[in-house]
Amino acid sequence: MAEEKTNVMRLLDQKKVPYVPHQYDVSDGALDGVTAARRLGVSPETCFKTLVTVGASKRNHVFVVPVERELDLKAAARAAGEKSIEMIKQAQLFPLTGYIHGGCSPVGMKKRFPTVIDASAETLPEMTVSAGKVGRQVTLSPGDLAAFTGAVFAPVSK
């Protein structure tokens, strides 16, 4: 039986962006990124989470950071050209992006938001991000992800 494609995979296919799909078990409720990396057999340094924020300007911004690290809000604000940045409330995630917590991808949000990928990804041969559903991931080139999402690279994690 063929693996069911997520919307993220379909969008990448449409633009002929190469990726490797992954699926892992989440039946125990472990949704954190470090667990995902372990279950996929990839290094946590190459597995990234997608975080959605709101700036002082009330504009939303997306940050893609390694799962073992956290977003440096001051660095993120500088990278986004904002006076300050804060995480959006979890209840706002689905209406804003179309994704739920644990399945948020920088690819295929309802609206395209300014996106910053942590500078640690820039020299990696590949990185893994959510495929838009809990328990689903895709591995692709950081350059391809940046080109697809219109992202820039900046040091935004600590």
NORBELLIN-V836980 format. One record per backbone hydrogen bond with DSSP energy under -0.5 kcal/mol. NH is the residue of the N-H (numbers start at 1). CO is the residue of the C=O. If there is no record, write none. Layout:
nh=<NH NH>
co=<CO CO>
This chain:
nh=<8 10 11 12 13 14 15 16 17 18 20 22 24 29 31 36 37 38 39 40 41 41 42 46 47 47 48 48 49 51 51 53 54 55 56 58 61 62 63 64 65 65 67 67 69 72 73 76 77 78 79 80 81 81 82 86 88 92 93 93 94 95 96 97 98 98 99 103 110 113 114 116 117 118 119 121 122 124 127 128 129 131 136 137 138 139 140 145 146 147 148 149 150 151 152 154 156 158>
co=<131 6 7 8 9 10 11 13 12 16 139 137 135 26 29 32 33 34 35 36 37 38 37 43 43 44 46 128 65 49 63 61 86 59 84 55 53 114 51 116 49 63 44 47 66 156 71 72 73 74 75 76 77 78 77 54 52 89 89 90 90 91 92 93 93 94 93 100 97 111 60 62 152 64 154 118 119 121 140 46 138 136 133 22 129 20 127 141 142 143 144 145 146 146 115 117 154 70>
